[in-house]
Amino acid sequence: MPSDSKAIPARIVPPPVQPPLLRYLRTVVRNPLEVWPEAIYRDGIYVERFLGREAVFVMDPDLIHRMLVEEPEKYLKSEMMQRLLAPALGAGMVTSDGAQWRRQRRILAPLFRPAEVARYVPQMLAAADREAARLAAMPDGAPISLSFEMMQTTFDIVAETFLAGGDAFDVPALAEAIDVYLSSTGWVVALAQLRLPQNFPRPGRKRFLEARDYLRRVTGDLVAARRRGASRPDLIQAFIDARDEETGEAMNDVEIVDNLLTFIAAGHETTALALSWSFYLLSLDPAVEQRVVAEAEAAGAPDRLTPEGVAGLGYTRQVVSEALRLYPAAPALLRQPIEPVELGGVKVRAGTQIFIPIYAVHRHRALWENPDAFDPERFAPEAGRMRHRYQYIPFGGGPRICIGMGFALTEAAAILAKLLPRFRFEVTAEPVPVAQITLRPRNGLPAILRHREVAASAKAA
Ligand code: HEM
């Protein structure tokens, strides 16, 4: 090295500075829950300003009651929700408003009354048995993804109840398309916040469009085939045969496709998540888990559990209710007022995005004692009197309350009671909830499968 050369100081490359906006958007794409302000866990109403726009978060149960029950006609399902879901679900029951929604709700509500739901319990129990057989074929200690297993089970129930067996239907491909579609919704939210059009280039857009097209095509084919072929005792037939009790009208094929996709999407993923989070919480609390097992066994589970037995699983339902409090499968409701409204002293302009952040309401510091703790006793029969009806809203409320609530709670209780006496799931890492329309565990809740018989004989030895 020549002696006169000067030492060149090492160039220190500073870490790239991400503009706050970019950081914010990255987080929205990854997990909107992480950008929710801390105040929504403490306050009754909170106004956030972002890029010159206002978003209002409503947590006060009285205000929630006003919005959902007293004055629902003042609000529309939000533009954001439309952007997220309408490309796949068209103008089905979740995505429509006004007269169009009312008509569909009138036509379909009778199909989800308790007596109708009870007819599907044997299919739910049979699907749980098939899941038990799949798990039994795996060795004790096998690594599994709890959410994958539960998605399989609830999808099996969709295939049985909607499609009487699911033939001519590629169940894994459909499940995959729904997954691709939902996974890209973070981008839809980010683009909407930047006021960019939905066709703006973004990662994964091609896969998103393919998934949407696939979903619409296979469902359309299914309805067309059923119109040509024989009737079968399933929900797709019930959708075709259903009539408006006021006008005698049926739904047309587009409405049927929209609603089939709506019910498949709204029904299977949410219930699978409710189950996954329930198993996770149970794995942390052996005493509660033991009580659920005892209740299931007393009702004849796993082999002699009947639909009547499922109806009597009160404590198991308490556990599901508490899991839906801590991890509400639908983490937020979105609305936009069609006229200026005043909520808790805040003047809200027409068209403002309003969030009812169910996840935060359910963990609100002023509403719940020890809000982050898992305690199914909160849902003991007499305990409900102690709280405001609208501080617990996993299924929403008012005229747009989840039409599948009874179906979902029955299904969840049946599956828990069938599986828990035979298997334990040891969750291996603390899950991170990610809000992408639904509240999914990042990485799918990895767990170790334990066969209870094996555990018992190991103890004896
Ligand atoms: C644990 C499982 C479930 C949860 C947590 C859940 C949650 C919800 C929530 C919060 C809403 C209200 C949305 C709003 O007001 O903006 C809703 C609506 C809806 N749910 Fe569910 N749901 C579940 C299961 C199901 C099932 C099993 C089905 C179908 C069989 C279903 C079908 C629907 C439909 C069609 C709507 C729209 C109702 C309307 O707007 O009139 N859901 N659900």
Residues whose N, C-alpha, C, O or C-beta is under 5 A from the ligand:
A	BS01	HEM	M93 V94 R105 F263 A266 G267 T270 T271 A274 A329 A330 L333 L334 I393 P394 F395 G396 P399 R400 I401 C402 I403 G404 F407 A408
